[in-house]
Amino acid sequence: MNQTEPLRNIGDDDDVRTEFRSLISSLPSDINVQGKKLCNYQGCWYYEKNLHAVLDYQKHFKPLDTDIILSSYPKSGTTWLKALTVALLHRSKDGIQSHPLTSDSPHGLVPFLEMNLYLKSSTPDLTKISSSPRLFSTHMPLHTLREPLKDSPCKIVYVSRNAKDVLVSLWHFRSKIEKKEAEISSLNSIVESFCKGVDNNGPVWDHVLSYWKGSLEDPKHVLFIRYEDLKEEPYAQVMRLADFLGCPFTQEEIHRGSVEKILNLCSLCNLSNLDINKTGVSWNNMDHSIYFRKGEVDDWKNHLTTDMANKIDMVIHEKFQGSGLKI
């Protein structure tokens, strides 16, 4: 995703830029499977330009009490979570024709902090985000995200997904970006880097565990949702999400089928067939359609060999052991 992102506007504070450059040069670094340099900051790997954005976010972001931040490891259900949240918060509007999801993609409606807003400017004008509550998204781990939040009561929602499905989705996604066929050789390389933990926003296990532990310690402000639960029991999970966000469904809404209408609106089939998602282009010059593929549970079985799957399972089992988390 990062290859086509716009260059950020640098030059507003030379001292800060120098400070950041000095910090970044002192961090552990490595090269990913695409041959791109990654830097490790607070236990997470980033491309250097995204790390600049993370640092600017930590230095400059001023949360509002009503802010909602949606988080995920890449390809874990980010688009669906964004769509559901927007639909929940705009469900009082009449009809679907004028719904925000019909005029912009979920990623346009819920901008990324470090991959959009702070990537383009060290101090983006957030007053342009006029909706209340303000909606943001991120791929940062919880401890990094929370640094500027301090005692803010803003809500954080995290969606997790089976690591094997995440890996396969990343494989297809990167192949589309590079306009290449999804070749088995590149899948082998991704599995290796995935298990090593050296990948953009990785290691996945540390990322997931940061939010899992956060949800246990502060369930009032951090909600942990499993992608597989959303697929298996979408009605119950949407009700749960609405309750957490402070916009629970009334009995009248339930009786008139509001939950089902939201699920239909946000279904992969419906979203992928909206004109805005078939023909639109996102902030980073990528087609909206690239964010929609299968969205299936256990699609990894169609792509990973037994050895690949076992290798991933062994790593995940070891890292999650004792956490109480089972994915």
Secondary structure, 3 states (H helix, E strand, C coil): CHHHCCCCECCCCHHHHHHHHHHHHHCCEEECCCCCEEEEECCEEEEHHHHHHHHHHHHHCCCCCCCEEEEECCCCCHHHHHHHHHHHHCCCCCCCCCCHHHCCCHHHHCCEHHHHHHHHECCCCHHHCCCCCCEEEECCCHHHHCCCCCCCCCEEEEEECCHHHHHHHHHHHHHHHCCCCCCHHHHHHHHHHHHHCCCCCCCHHHHHHHHHHHHHHCCCCEEEEEHHHHHHCHHHHHHHHHHHHCCCCCHHHHHCCHHHHHHHHCCHHHHHHCHHHHHCECCCCCEHHHHCCCCCCCHHHHCCCHHHHHHHHHHHHHHHCCCCCCC
